[in-house]
Amino acid sequence: MIDNQSHLFDLPDDAVYLRCAASAPQLKSVYEAGRLGLAKKSRPWRIGARETFDDVERLRGLFAGLIGAEAGDVALAPSASYGLSVAAANLTLGEGRDVVVLERQFPSNVYPWRALARRDGGRVVTVARPADDDWTAAVLAAIGPSTAIVALPRCHWLDGAMLDLEAIGRRTRAVGAALVLDLSQSLGAVPFDVRDVRPDFLVAVAEKWLLGPYQLAFLYAAPSRQDGEPIEHTWIGRAESQDYARLVDYRDGYQPGARRFDVGERGNFISVPMAIRALRQVTDWRVDAIAATLTPLVDETAERAGTLGLTPVPAAARAPHMIGLRAGAALPPDLGDRLADRGIFVTVRDQVIRVAPHVYNGRDDLARLFAALTDLL
Ligand SMILES: Cc1ncc(COP(=O)(O)O)c(C=O)c1O
């Protein structure tokens, strides 16, 4: 368990922030790294090309460390949708073949597959939300001989309902399909290892559970997928791009590993040092300890929800770090705003109240949330 860490964040004392699934508040150390990066552009001679290359490699290594991969398996992207578009550009579907997704899955992990289905003539198959929240059983039943790609999260973004990706990975491999994961809503707060799940591609944005800056995401490509085509033709992704004297000796070859998939201008001297600082903090805390710290808050949220007639995601499907509370009757349309007026920040969407705490929250925050909900519902 990690002691309350609110002193490391720039959050006002009276704010109850339970919206990490939307966007994490900034660590003071991450803010400081960003400020130093921003100041560099006023004195461009202080931006060292070598230092930027080294920082990018350091960042790949930190992300790789969180997922049991190697630095060279990681590319830098500006968004989850960019990383998933790289995955889609390097997979084929074909007439009569399917991509499996979840009902109401986050759109970044749906649109690239709809486009691929249009291009290749396949179909996107949507697994309906099971009444008992057992997504794993429903997904396993949907994977069959016609499945070419299984594109999933670790937990549903709307309520945190979890999927067993190890079991799904085994079934995906058994039918010869590719597994593509969007872990934007879990990496950093739920332990994960590519050696257990064996995805072909995986993405995660920096700005949520990885506590990093906006407009940065990570793309993992399995070693067997590292000979693909990037979706932009950057000079920096080409072989020996560190040799500035020979940049116009145009090369057909790429940097080794997944680096070929990097976005142009990947060496952002503001966001890269911010993300390094954030991932160091997450690594120091340890993801299993973050999960263990958040689980009692999530469980208490589930217990208290019952007293207000809200239905939490059942324990068997519950994520350690966030939870959706479903309302039987219509919620007041302005519930989110009225909570925000009291300094309490949750996400209200589709008759679900999503509560997403982090190590800056405590039980007192839940007491304030439920006192306000008792008043407003
Ligand atoms: C599951 C999931 N994936 C991705 C994103 C962000 O996607 P993008 O980086 O494409 O804007 C979000 C944001 O809410 C999300 O919940």
The ligand as an SDF file (V2000), in Angstrom:
LIG
                    3D

 16 16  0  0  0  0  0  0  0  0999 V2000
   -9.7130    3.3640  -23.8810 C   0  0  0  0  0  0  0  0  0  0  0  0
   -9.1820    4.6600  -24.4200 C   0  0  0  0  0  0  0  0  0  0  0  0
   -8.3140    4.6380  -25.4410 N   0  0  0  0  0  0  0  0  0  0  0  0
   -7.8100    5.7730  -25.9460 C   0  0  0  0  0  0  0  0  0  0  0  0
   -8.1690    7.0050  -25.4610 C   0  0  0  0  0  0  0  0  0  0  0  0
   -7.5680    8.2320  -26.0940 C   0  0  0  0  0  0  0  0  0  0  0  0
   -7.4980    8.0350  -27.4740 O   0  0  0  0  0  0  0  0  0  0  0  0
   -6.6620    8.9810  -28.4530 P   0  0  0  0  0  0  0  0  0  0  0  0
   -5.2760    9.0050  -27.9360 O   0  0  0  0  0  0  0  0  0  0  0  0
   -6.7990    8.2990  -29.7650 O   0  0  0  0  0  0  0  0  0  0  0  0
   -7.3050   10.3260  -28.4150 O   0  0  0  0  0  0  0  0  0  0  0  0
   -9.0890    7.0720  -24.4180 C   0  0  0  0  0  0  0  0  0  0  0  0
   -9.5300    8.3760  -23.8640 C   0  0  0  0  0  0  0  0  0  0  0  0
  -10.4890    8.4860  -23.1470 O   0  0  0  0  0  0  0  0  0  0  0  0
   -9.5950    5.8680  -23.8870 C   0  0  0  0  0  0  0  0  0  0  0  0
  -10.4770    5.8720  -22.8640 O   0  0  0  0  0  0  0  0  0  0  0  0
  1  2  1  0
  2  3  1  0
  2 15  2  0
  3  4  2  0
  4  5  1  0
  5  6  1  0
  5 12  2  0
  6  7  1  0
  7  8  1  0
  8  9  2  0
  8 10  1  0
  8 11  1  0
 12 13  1  0
 12 15  1  0
 13 14  2  0
 15 16  1  0
M  END
$$$$
